[in-house]
Structures are given as C-alpha cells and as structure tokens.
Amino acid sequence: MSGINDGFVHLHNHTEYSMLDGHAQVGALFAEAKRLEMPALAITDHGNLFGAFDFYKAGKAAGVKPIIGLEGYYMPVGSRFDKTPFEFDAAGSGNIEDGTGTIVGKLNYTHMTMWAETTEGMHNLFRISSLSWMEGQYGKWPRFDKDLLEKYGKGLIATTGCPSGEVQKWLLADNYSRALAAAADYRDIFGKENFFVELMDHNLEIEKKTREGLLRIAKELDIPLVATNDLHYVRAEDAKAHDALLCIQTGSRLSDVKRFKFDSQEFYVKSAAQMRAIFKDVPEACDNTLLIAERCNVKFTEGQDLLPRFPVPAGMTQDDLLALDVKAGLEGRFKELGKAIPGFRTRCGEEHGLPRIFLGGGGPSSLCKRKWNSGGTRSWFGSWCFDCLGTWDY
C-alpha cells in the first residue's frame, strides 16, 4: 500500500453497471488508478453487484486491488416490504429541495455505502442485494432494511453514505438527535470498528450543510471518518458526456435548465494529492481509505462447476432430459427436420452446462415451458433449443 501520509484509495465509485448513471467503464477506471499509482479501487454501484466479478477480474489483471462494495437503498423505518413513504421533514414544511437533486421530505429509501471485508462478507452482500430486488423493490429501487442488515451484516464495513444517507437526511431536516440515534444504531449493527462517517466535498451546498453535523456525530460517538469522492466518470473532461447520459436516463434535453443534473464537475478520479488537499483539515479521513483497503480481502471461486443440479427421472441424466424434450419440440414444430439432425444428443450434453441453465426443476410436465427455465444463453444452439422447448411462446 501507499504511504499512510500520502496515499489515497477511491472507495465510492459508480461504473457502467450503475445503469444510465455511472459513466466510468471498469477498464478505464483501473487504468487511471494504476496511472495514479493507487493500490486499490472499490466498486459501489447503485443497488446491484452485477459488475462485481468483471471488476474483480479487471483489478487482478491491472495489479490494483479490487474492493467489492455496494451503494444500497436502505429503508430507515419499517420493513422492505412496506410501500409507504417515510417523512424526514419533521417540521412538516413539505419537501426541501436544495438544487442538487437531493430532497428532504417523504422518501421511500435512503442510501448506504458498504464494502465486503471478507469473502463471507461478499456473499452476505450478494444476499442483501438479491433479497432487495426480490422482496424490497419499489419502482426501480431494490431496498433492504434493518432485518437484512442484522442477518447478513457480518464481514461488512459500512458508512453513513452520501448526502442521501439517513444520517444526512436528519441533519438536513434539522433533527440532530435523530441523526445521532441513526448513526449509533448503525454502529451497533456493524460493530464499532466497521462503521465510518463518510465525508464528501464536491463543492456542493448540501455537503456544506451536513459537514459540521457529521463531524460532531463522529466525535460524540467516537466513529472514525472516511473521505470519498462520489465518482461517476473517470476524467474531469468526461463530465459533459455524463451529463448527456443523465439526460438519456430522465428523457430530458441538455437545453432544459430544469433537468436533473449534477451541480458540480468534480465526480472523477482525483489524485491522492488532490483528495488530501480537499480534506487537509481531517487527514485521518484519507488515511482510513488505505486502512479500509488493507482490511478488504475477498476471493471469487473460479474454475469450478457451480451450476445447480436438479432431479431427473430414474435412469436419465440432465443431458438426456434436455435432448428428449428439445427433440420432441423440434419434431412437433418442424416435422421431419428433427429426425435428420445427427449428433443431437451429444450436442445437448456439450453446451457447457446447458441442461442446468435451462432446467427449471420441479417434477414432470407436459408443457416444456413449465419445465425449462427461459434464462439466457449466448449460443445459436441454445437459442434454437429455446424455440423448440416453447419457452418463447406466449
């Protein structure tokens, strides 16, 4: 790792997997981090871990340590199953908009930054993300709650998040006691050594409004600080392209002055010297990025067959079952064509686990589309099997 007094690790980064929001391509991110001699780099995409393995492999190839994380959507009150907005504006004065796209008022979620310290923690992060989509999705936002954090918080390091975090929301609502209580609750869930107060400075008014409160909370609760740059693109000159990307997301035009946009052009990969200059008053916040990077060590299982195995009728293999159903579907749809294709059974068994990709499990059925899962395949043969199985018939 870089020297504790001069290095820095970017821990809050949105890649292209933060759909229509992140403009930082994984390869370009690692190339820039390597150019700046940064020892590690994190991925914290919005609500998903779709890019985690690609990020992991790219980091290993670049010689820059990959840190797997997530910026999740957290339900501060109630359950992930709830659909009722929560009121942050305790004064009852309605929604407060400060021109940065962040609102205090009735909201359905807040933001939280988390990183996997261990491989077990990474698996828990996957569980939280998956259950957020399966059980907590509201609109386009996959939400998790305190219940999931208590079940799967082991092996994770977390922070108060960006200005859309719960602690900052309470500070913006001028309710310090609730902000303090929320921070204390997170500290108790994750553990004293695993929870940080996250500081950002993109020269935005909303960050200035919450800075004093965050520092006060950190001191009062003895919570360490960590500095981040809410990275959405790689180079400073990419800000215009990112602005256009946001227009695509929101269906607006660059000429629309009222469109959703970032009121700063500081969301890029800054050097360690730049970040330490920004946070010169709290150097320990930069030091802690290196300490967190040292703590985070995960490993993906590679080179093993991890596809699920489903029960099939006695005397048959999964390859046999796929070949039988595809052949029946082919002959039913195209008559004599199915009888004329040589090596059919062999090909079904050679498609790199194709039977287990297709197999949906769960007993016999006369309808192929109830037996076989309509999951993805990248080969022409797999697509052809889909057609024969009737999975695309609606």
N, C-alpha and C positions, 0 to 999 in steps of 0.2 A: 504494500500500500504506500501511497504518497506520504510525505512527512505530515505529522498531525497538525503542524502550524502553517502549512502552505497548500495542502491538497483540498479537494472537494469532490463529492460524488453526487450526481443528479439522481434524486430518488423519486421524483414526481414527474412522470413522462407519459405522454399520450402518443401512441404510434398510430399507424393507419388502421389499426384494429379498433380504435375509438371512432366508429363509423361517422363519416362526414363531420368530424370534429378534430381529430388528430391528423396532422399533415406530415408527421415525422415518420419516414419509412425506416424500418428496422435496420437495414443495411447501412443506410446513410447515417443513422444515429450512432452506430458503433464505429463507423469510420471517423466521425467527428470526435467522439470520445477518445478514440485512440490517438488522433492527431493532437488533442489537448492533453495527452498523457494522463487521462483519468483511469484509475484502476478498476472501476466498476460502474455499472449503469443499471437502473431499475426500469421495469415496465409497470405502469399503473393505469391501464385503460379503464374507460368508463363501464362499470358493471359487467365486464366479461374478461375471461382469460383465454380467449380464442387464439391470441398470438403468443402465448407463453412458451410453447415448445419451439416455434420458429425463433423467438427471441433468445431462448436458451442456446440453441444451436449456433445462431449468429454470434453470440457473445463468446462462446467457446472458440469458434473459428477465428475471431478477431483478437483473442487474447485479452479480452476485457470481461471481468466477472459479471455474469448476468444475475440480477436480483429479480425474483418473481413477486409481483405485487398486484394490487387492485385498488382502484378508487371506486368504492361501492356506494350504493344508495341505501341509507340506513333509516329505519322507522324509529324516531326518537320516543314515540309514545304509542302504546298499544301493540298490535301484532302485525306481522307482514301480511296477514290475511285481510286486514282492515282496508277499507277504501275511503274512509272519511278523512279529510284534510285536518291537519293539526294547526292550532292557532299559536303563532310565535309573537304576534304583536299584542303583548299583554296589556298595553294601554288602550286597545280597542280602537285605534285610529285608522284602521284599514291597512292595506298593503303599502309598504315603503319601498320605493324604487330609487336607487341612487345613481342610475345611469350606467351601471356596469353589468346589467343583466341579472343581478342578484337581488332577490326580493325577500323582505321580511313580512310575514302575514300568514295566510293559510297555505300550508305546503303539505305534500304527501311524502316527502323524504328529505333527508339531509345527506351530506357527503362525508365519507370517511376513507382515509388512506391506510392501507395495510400492506405489510410485506411478510413473506414466508421466511422465518429464521431457519427452519429445518425442513427436511423432506416431509415429515409428518405434518408440519405446518402448511406446506404447499398443498398436500392432499386435503387438509381441512379448508384451505382457501377455495379449492375446487368445489368442495361440498357446499360451502356457503354460497358461492356463485351459482351453482346448479340449482340449489333449492330456492334461491332468489328468483330465478326465472320460472321454476316450476310452481312455486307457491306464493310468491310475492309480487309477481309482475302487475304493474298498474300502468296502463298505457304502454309506453316504450321503456319503462324503467323497472328493472328487476330489483326488488327491495328485500333486504334482510332485517332482522330485528334482534333484540337482546337475547331472545331464546336461542337463536343460532350462534350468537357470539359466545354464550355460556357453554354451549355444546361443543363448538368447534374452534374455540379461541386458542387452544394450545398450540404452541410453536409459531405464533404470530406476533409481530410488532406492529403497533398502530399509532395513529396521531389524531389530533383534533381536526385535521384535514384543511381544506381550502376555506375561503370565506363563506362557502355554503355548508360548512360543518355545523353541527348542533351548537357547540360552544359559541362560535362566532354569531350564530343567529340570535342567541340570547343576549349577547353583548350588543348587537345592533338594535335589539328591542329594549335596550337599557334595563336589562334584568340580570344584574351581576350575580345574584345569589343562585339563580337557575343555571347560569353558565358555569359557576363554580361547582355546583352539585353534579352537573353532567360530566365535567372533567374528572371529578372524584370517582364517579361511577365507572367510567371507562378505565381509570387507573386500577380499580379493584378487579374489574373483569379480566384485563390482560396481565396484570401484575405490575408492580412499581417500576421494574426495570424494562418493561416492554411497552410503555406508553409515553409519548412525547407531545409537547406542544409545538405545532408546526407553524413556522413563520414564513410569510411570503412578502415580497416587495417588488411589485411591477409598476410602482408609482401610481397606484390606484387609490382613490379616496376611501373605498371600502376597507382596504388594508390598513390605512392610517387610522380609521375609526376603531378598529379592533385591536391594534397593536398594544396599546397600553394595558387593556384588559387581559390580553393573553399573557403578557409578561407578569402581570400581577397574579394571575392564576398559577402560573408556573412557579413563582416564588412562594406563594401561600401553600401550595400543595406539594412543593418540592418535586416538580415534574421537569425533566430535562427538556431543553429546546432542540429543535432541528430546523435547519433552513432549507427551503426548496425553491425551485423556480418552476412554475406550472407550465412545463414545456409542452408546446403543441406543434412546433416545427423546428427544423434543425438550425438554419441560419437566419440572421436578422432580416435578410432580404426576402425570406420566404413569407413574411407577414402578409404581403398583398395576395399571394396565392392562397394562403389560409383564409383570408377574408372572403375570397371568392368561394372557397369550399363551404363556408358558413352560409353563404347566400344559397348555394345548392341545397343545403340541409333545410333551410327555412323557406325556400321558394320565393326569395326576395331578390332585389337587384342592388348592385353596388351604388347606384344613384339614389337609393332610398335612404335618406338620412335617419329615419326612424327604425331601420332594420336592426336585428340582433347582431352585435359586433363586439369585439374586444377593444376597449378604450385605451389600449397600450400596444406597443410593438416590441415587448420585452420577453416574449414567451419562447425563447430559443436557447440553444446550448451555449451558455456563457462559460467562460474560462474560470478556473479556480480563483484567479486573481480578481476577476470581476465580482464573483459571488462574495469573496471575503471583503471587498471594498464596500459592497452593499450592506453587509452585516458586520461592519467593523465594530459596532457597539456591543455585539454579542458574538464574539468569535467562537464561543463554545458551541453555538448552533451549527457552525460549519464543521467544527471538529467532530461533532456527533454524526455527521453524514458518513465519515470514514469509519467510525466505530460501528455503526449500524451495518455498513457494507462488510466489515470483517465478521460480524456475527451471522450474516445470512449465507448459509451454505446448503444448497439443495441439489438433488440429483434426480434426473428423469430415468426411468427404466427403459433402456433401448435394446434392440436386438432380440426381444422375446415376443412370443406369440401370446398376446393378451386378449385376443378376441374371445367373447363368451362361447361356451359350448352348451347347446340346447339338446334336450332329449329327443330321440327319434325312434320310430318303430323298431322292434326287435329284429335283428338280422340286417339292419340297414345302417349306413353311415350318413352323415350330413350331405356328403357329395352325392350319394345315391338318391337321397330325397330331393335335392335340387334338380338333378338330372331328370328324375322321373316327372316332376311337376312341370319343368320347362318343356320337356318333350311332349307331354300331354297338351300343354297350351299351344305349342307350335303346330302340332298335328290338327288341333281343333280349329286354329285360325288359318293355317296355310295348307291344310290337307296333306298332300304327299311330300311337301318340302321337308318336313321333319324326318321322314324316313330316309332321305337321301343325303343327310349330313354325316360324314364319317367322323369317328373320334369324339362324338358328342359327350359321352360320359367322362372321358379323360379330360376334356377341356373344362368341364364343370368343376373338376377337382383341382385344376391347376391355376385357377384365377385368384391366387393369393388370399385364400380365406373367404372367397366369395359366398359360399353357403352360409357362413356365420354372419356375414354382413347382411344377407337377405333374410335369414331366418328370424322370424318374429317370436317363435316359440309358442307353446301352449296348445298342444293337442291337435287331433286331426280336424280337417275342414275341407269341404268340397270346393270352397272358393279360395283360389290361390292368393288373392289379395288380402285374405284374412290370416293366412298362414305366413306369408312372406312380408317382411318389412320393406317399405318403399324408401329405404335410405339411399345414400349417394353411391355412385360408382363412377370411375373415371375411364372405363374401357368400353369399346363398342360392343364387346360380348356381354358385358354387364347390362348395358342399355337394352340390348336385344332380349336378354332374359327378363328384364322388367316388362317389356311389351308382351312376351309370351305368358308371363305369370298374371297379367291383367292388373298390375299394380297401378297403371295409369288410366284405368277405366273408371269413369265417374258418370 
